[in-house]
Amino acid sequence: MDQLLGNMIEMWVDRMDNITQPERRKLSALALLSLLPSNNSVIQDKFCGIINISVEGLHDVMTEDPETGTYKDCMLMSHLEEPKVTEDEEPPTEQDKRKKMLALKDPVHTVSLQQFIYEKLKAQQEILGEQGFQSLMETVDTEIVTQLQEFLQGF
């Protein structure tokens, strides 16, 4: 069972580049991250791949706010946001409104990847302790860790 899980995670990580739509890439990163926190050695062995995919996902969805210098997930939607309609455009149809209501139930549009990664890493740190978590983070490439820290600044 564990070997099957390990193989599945490895295949998922290896084939992530085949997913081209940013929404699906984000959803994939959220799904892999949902395996954390874990004491399972197989999942911990694949931790590096999970973090790599997560950072790739952050690159896909994060935009930098030039005024504050912080990053935000550009795929998040709020039910308060009303699309701006210019004079040339038609107002939203009932179908447009239904699509928006459906999108507001989609984790791609409701869950901040940045926040989700932060919470999952914090939970992983809590179950492993500082030393164990540091050992796990050392399996991740230093450049990826630097990028992750940049995206998570302010948390």
C-alpha positions in Angstrom: 0.0 0.0 0.0 2.8 2.4 1.0 4.8 1.6 -2.1 1.7 2.3 -4.3 1.2 5.7 -2.5 4.9 6.5 -3.1 4.7 5.6 -6.8 1.5 7.6 -7.2 3.1 10.7 -5.7 6.3 10.3 -7.7 4.3 9.9 -11.0 2.2 12.9 -10.1 5.2 15.1 -9.4 7.0 13.8 -12.6 4.0 14.5 -14.8 3.0 17.9 -13.4 4.6 19.6 -16.4 2.0 17.9 -18.6 -0.7 20.0 -16.9 -0.7 23.3 -18.7 -3.8 25.1 -17.3 -2.9 27.2 -14.3 -6.2 26.4 -12.6 -5.5 22.6 -12.8 -1.9 23.1 -11.7 -3.0 25.0 -8.6 -5.6 22.3 -7.9 -2.9 19.7 -8.2 -0.6 21.5 -5.8 -3.5 21.8 -3.3 -4.2 18.1 -3.6 -0.6 17.1 -3.1 -0.3 19.5 -0.1 -3.4 17.9 1.4 -1.2 14.9 2.2 0.5 17.0 4.8 1.0 17.0 7.7 2.1 13.4 7.9 4.2 11.1 9.9 4.1 8.6 7.1 7.7 7.9 5.9 6.6 7.5 2.3 5.0 11.0 2.2 8.1 12.4 4.0 10.3 10.8 1.4 8.3 12.6 -1.3 8.2 15.9 0.7 10.8 17.5 -1.7 8.6 16.8 -4.7 5.5 18.1 -3.0 7.3 21.4 -2.1 8.7 21.7 -5.7 5.2 21.4 -7.1 3.8 23.8 -4.6 6.5 26.4 -5.5 5.8 25.9 -9.2 2.1 26.5 -8.4 3.0 29.7 -6.6 4.8 30.9 -9.6 1.7 30.1 -11.7 -0.8 32.0 -9.6 1.0 34.7 -7.6 1.2 38.3 -8.6 3.2 40.9 -6.9 1.5 44.0 -5.6 3.9 46.8 -6.8 2.8 49.1 -4.0 3.3 46.8 -1.0 5.9 44.4 -2.6 3.8 41.4 -1.3 2.4 38.6 -3.3 -1.3 37.5 -3.7 -3.0 34.6 -5.4 -4.5 36.1 -8.6 -7.1 33.2 -8.9 -8.9 34.0 -5.7 -12.5 35.3 -6.3 -14.7 37.2 -3.9 -18.5 37.0 -4.0 -18.3 40.8 -3.4 -16.5 41.4 -6.7 -18.8 42.6 -9.4 -17.3 42.5 -13.0 -16.9 45.9 -14.4 -19.0 46.4 -17.4 -18.0 49.0 -20.0 -20.5 50.7 -22.3 -19.5 48.4 -25.2 -20.1 45.2 -23.2 -23.3 43.4 -22.4 -24.2 43.1 -18.7 -23.7 39.6 -17.3 -26.3 37.0 -18.4 -28.0 34.6 -16.0 -25.5 31.9 -17.3 -22.6 34.2 -16.4 -24.0 34.6 -12.9 -24.4 30.9 -12.5 -20.8 30.3 -13.7 -19.6 32.8 -11.1 -21.6 31.1 -8.3 -20.1 27.8 -9.3 -16.6 29.2 -9.4 -17.1 30.6 -5.9 -17.4 27.0 -4.7 -14.2 25.8 -6.4 -11.1 25.6 -4.2 -9.1 27.0 -7.1 -10.9 30.3 -6.6 -11.6 30.2 -2.8 -8.4 28.8 -1.3 -5.2 30.8 -1.2 -2.3 28.5 -2.3 0.1 30.8 -0.3 -1.9 30.5 2.9 -2.6 26.7 2.4 1.2 26.0 2.0 1.9 28.1 5.1 -0.6 26.2 7.2 0.5 22.8 5.9 4.2 23.5 6.6 3.3 24.9 10.1 1.3 21.7 10.9 4.1 19.5 9.6 6.5 21.4 11.8 4.3 20.9 14.8 4.1 17.1 14.4 7.8 16.7 13.7 9.3 19.3 16.0 11.8 21.9 14.9 14.7 19.5 14.4 12.7 17.0 12.4 11.1 19.7 10.3 14.6 21.2 9.5 15.8 17.8 8.4 12.8 17.5 6.1 13.4 21.0 4.7 17.0 20.1 4.0 15.8 17.6 1.4 14.5 20.6 -0.7 16.8 22.4 -3.1 18.0 25.7 -1.5 16.9 27.8 -4.4 13.3 26.3 -4.1 13.4 27.1 -0.3 14.5 30.7 -1.0 11.6 31.1 -3.5 9.2 29.6 -1.0 10.4 32.0 1.7 9.9 34.9 -0.7 6.3 33.9 -1.4 5.6 33.3 2.2 7.0 36.5 3.6 4.5 38.3 5.8 3.0 35.0 7.2 
